[in-house]
Amino acid sequence: MATRVVATTFVVVGLAACGSEPTTGPPHIPDEWVQILDEQLAEADQVGEIPMIDGYAGCELFDPPEVGSGTPKPSGAGVSTFGEDGERYICEFSEPPITFVIGRTASAEGFTETTLSSDNPQVEMHEVAGVSIPVHVETYPNGRQEQMAQIIDKQRKVFVSADMETKPSDVLPKGWDTADTARMLADFVRSGD
């Protein structure tokens, strides 16, 4: 069983669930995903700040719908802690490379500190079926770009996120933007309904 250590940066990332075709209603984080998070944490040999990603593990949350001209392929999954009081389950995909996370914190303060905020100038807000989805954009000097979208449930202190390399990409359409990333995350979440 191959396990690799993955160092992730903060701003925090969120997760998804099991299903087939996405629906068109408001995207919400299923209770089943929170149960899967609990199960993955309980089954892990160790849980620390550095995610231990099992390269052979598939994502227990969902089968991803098509993204651009391809369907992301599972490339590992694992768990970790984050922040002062957070826990998360991480699913990685390739083609295009996407890190999908479902996470939660024990405190409201921890939740606020580790989720995306519209106050950040690098965050764009998009509404999908009545749900506001923040998307953080990071562009590097070499032209590479990553976008991270989150769906946030403040009441339960739970979030899901998708962090994706959007440039360069052979899979995404040329005009892919933050609204497309927000819709992609909504489709991931709704595929579990």
C-alpha positions, 0 to 999 in steps of 0.5 A: 500500500503506497502512502505519500505525505502531502504538505498543503497550504492554508487557506483550507480546502473542502470535500464531496459525496457518493453519487452519479449525475448532479441535480440542479437544486441548491448545493448543500453538504450532505449529512452522509459526507460528515458521517464519511469524514467521521469514519475516515478519521476513525479508521486512520492509523494516525491523524496529524497536521500533515495529510497522509494520502493513500495513493491507492484509496478512492474517494468515498464521497462521490464519483466526480462528474465531467470537468471540461473535456474529461472526468477527474480520475481518483489519485488518493485520499486521506485525513488530517487535522488543520488549524487549532481545532479542525479535521478534514478528509481529502480526496485527490484527482488528476486530469485535471488535478483537483484536491477536494476536501470536506472539513469541520472545526470544533469552534466558530472562531476556528471555522472563520479563520480557516474558510474563505472570506469575501473580504479577501481581494483575491476572492470572487463570489458567485451564486449558484442556485441561491448559494454563495460560493467564494472562489480564491484565485492564486496566479503565479509569475510563470502564468500558472493559476489555481482556483479554490472554491468553497461551500460553507455551512456556518451552522454546522461548522462544515465546509467543502472545497475544491482546489484546482489547477486551472492554467495550464490545462489540456482538459479545461476550456480556454475561457474557464473562469471562477464562475466555472470553478464555483459551478464545478464544486456545486456539481460535485456536491449535488452529485451526492444528492 
